[in-house]
Amino acid sequence: MNQPLRVLHFQGRMGKGGAETFMMNAYRNIDRSKFQFDFLIYTDFEDVRPYNKEIHELGGHIYAVPNPKKNILGYIRGVKALLKEKHFDIVHSEVFFGGGLNLLLAKQAGIEKRIVHSHATTDGKGNNIFMNTARKIFDRLMRENATDYLACSTEAGIGLYGENQPFVFVPNGIDLELYRNVPESKESVKKNLEIPEDAFVVGNIGRFEEQKNHTFLIDIFEQVVRQHPNSYLTLIGEGSLISDIKEKVYSKNLQNNVLFLGIRNDIPEMLKAMDVFLMPSLYEGLPISAVEAQAANVKLVLSTEVSKETQVSKNTHFISLDESPKKWAEIMLKEPLGNEPLPELAQYDMKRTAKQLEEIYTS
């Protein structure tokens, strides 16, 4: 019996961020008799373990190496040792900044299939002399060593590869039926969250990091409460800035209206409670959480920094970050609420995406 091809995913961490969630969705749906996934993370994030048990049960492994931001030589030694000790048929790098180094090390190890995958429009690391020089080096390494270029949206592809490099669009697939057929009612989910049945509910799913722009999100919600006092905000996720955001919520006396719900395993139910999904991100590729919200028929209000390809439903609005929080609030509160999917939503069925990845891995 032929052994499945082993695919090593360069992730950095395996939390519940968008890229990790996407790859776990793919892992669940791909033909595991033909493909097995392993994941490379940084030792800094070994305690981030929401998927560890499932990965091992599915037949995968997690390998930890030093964080290249803190110890680049230790990282290179760790990756080289791993690629020498273990057998991998394919590497799939989903690290936006520095992915070219991963591909170089894989090529030196004799791995013929070396995939780079863009999940964002920018790395968000600024434009000083050091960063610009590092980008040029990693970009050259990527172009010299990648065999396949993938992206979750047109903007994400151009953001990493530029205008002239062809790439394959791979939708951030989800299990659509989970979001279409939630057995609980909106009223029961609100009750479980201790939210009044007649309240207006705004929701966001995302890491508490600068990219997600929670500071501006709280400014927007403050305006929502001024216009509609019986409003609640549900924030799902964790991250390094969560304490700062909690302080801001208290400083604006919004603590009775904002729920910090942490990491959740019941996202379809949480979306059921929302009237509006709000995402004022500074940059995004194509966020899975926004696709999930549309599959759940929730109205979307996004920043114009989110890829326009994110829209796969009718009641989706893109607003400039230069607009005032008051303007954002007015659009959020405006009828109609609810949403209706467009035909394009069907391409985000993870079963289709998994088949596409199988074809890419074997091409």
C-alpha positions, 0 to 999 in steps of 0.5 A, spaced: 500 500 500 502 506 498 504 511 503 500 518 503 504 524 501 507 528 507 506 535 507 509 540 511 506 546 513 510 552 515 505 556 520 509 559 526 503 557 530 497 553 530 492 557 534 485 559 531 487 565 526 485 565 519 490 561 516 490 556 521 483 555 521 483 554 513 488 549 513 485 545 519 478 545 515 482 543 509 486 537 513 479 535 515 476 534 508 482 532 504 483 525 502 488 523 508 489 516 505 493 520 499 495 526 503 498 527 511 499 534 514 504 536 519 505 543 522 512 547 523 511 552 529 515 556 533 517 554 540 514 561 543 507 558 541 508 551 543 502 552 549 497 555 543 494 548 542 487 548 540 488 543 534 494 539 537 489 533 539 485 533 533 492 534 529 495 527 532 488 524 531 488 525 524 495 522 523 499 529 523 505 531 527 507 538 530 514 540 530 517 546 534 523 550 532 526 557 534 522 563 532 526 566 527 525 573 529 529 572 536 534 567 533 534 566 526 541 562 526 537 557 531 531 557 526 535 555 520 539 549 524 532 547 527 529 547 520 535 543 516 535 538 522 527 537 521 528 536 514 534 531 514 531 527 520 524 527 517 521 525 510 516 530 507 514 530 500 511 537 499 512 544 503 507 549 504 509 555 506 504 560 509 508 565 512 507 572 509 514 575 511 520 571 510 517 565 507 522 565 501 527 562 507 523 556 508 523 554 500 530 555 500 531 550 506 526 545 503 530 546 496 537 544 499 533 538 502 531 536 496 524 537 496 521 538 489 514 541 491 515 548 494 508 552 495 508 559 497 501 561 499 499 568 501 493 569 506 494 577 507 495 583 503 501 586 507 506 584 512 504 590 516 511 591 519 512 598 516 517 601 511 524 602 514 530 601 511 532 594 515 525 591 513 525 594 506 532 590 505 529 584 508 523 584 504 527 584 498 532 578 500 526 574 502 522 576 495 528 574 491 529 567 495 521 566 494 522 567 486 528 563 486 525 557 490 518 556 489 514 552 485 507 554 486 504 560 488 497 560 491 493 566 494 486 567 498 484 573 493 487 577 488 489 583 493 493 577 497 496 575 491 498 581 488 500 584 495 506 578 496 507 576 489 506 583 485 503 584 479 507 580 474 507 573 478 501 568 476 498 565 482 492 560 483 486 563 487 485 558 492 478 560 496 478 560 504 473 554 504 469 552 510 463 547 511 457 551 509 452 547 512 455 548 519 453 555 518 446 554 514 443 549 519 444 552 526 439 548 530 439 553 536 435 560 535 437 567 535 433 568 542 436 562 545 443 564 543 442 571 546 439 568 552 445 563 553 450 570 553 445 574 557 444 578 552 436 581 552 432 578 546 431 585 543 438 588 543 442 590 537 448 585 537 455 587 533 460 582 533 467 581 531 472 575 530 479 576 530 486 576 534 487 582 538 493 585 534 494 591 531 492 589 524 484 587 527 484 595 529 480 593 535 481 600 538 477 603 532 472 598 533 471 600 540 470 607 537 465 605 532 461 601 537 461 607 542 457 611 537 452 605 536 450 605 543 449 613 543 444 612 537 441 605 540 443 604 547 440 597 547 446 594 543 451 589 545 458 587 542 461 580 542 468 580 541 471 573 540 479 571 540 485 572 544 491 576 543 497 581 546 492 587 546 486 584 549 488 588 556 489 595 552 482 594 549 479 592 555 482 598 558 479 602 553 472 599 554 472 601 561 474 608 559 468 609 555 464 606 560 462 600 555 463 594 560 456 592 561 455 592 553 461 589 551 462 581 552 470 578 551 468 571 549 475 568 548 476 562 543 470 559 542 468 552 538 461 554 537 462 560 532 456 558 528 452 559 534 455 566 536 454 568 529 447 566 530 446 572 535 449 577 531 445 583 527 452 585 524 459 583 523 464 588 524 471 588 521 475 595 521 481 591 519 487 595 517 489 590 512 486 583 510 487 578 505 480 574 505 478 573 512 475 566 513 470 569 519 467 574 514 465 568 509 463 564 515 458 570 517 455 571 510 454 563 510 450 565 516 446 570 513 449 576 517 450 583 515 457 585 514 460 592 515 468 591 513 473 596 512 475 598 504 482 595 506 479 588 506 479 584 499 473 586 495 472 579 493 470 577 500 463 579 498 459 573 497 452 576 499 448 582 498 448 586 504 455 587 505 458 594 506 465 597 505 467 603 508 473 607 508 477 608 515 477 615 514 470 615 515 468 617 522 466 612 527 459 616 527 458 614 519 460 607 521 455 606 526 449 609 522 451 604 516 451 598 521 444 600 524 441 602 517 435 597 515 435 591 512 439 587 517 440 579 515 443 577 509 442 573 502 448 569 499 450 570 492 452 564 487 459 566 489 459 563 496 458 556 493 466 556 491 467 557 499 465 550 500 471 546 503 470 540 499 471 543 493 477 547 496 480 540 498 479 537 491 483 543 489 489 542 493 489 535 492 490 537 484 495 542 486 499 537 490 499 532 485 500 536 479 
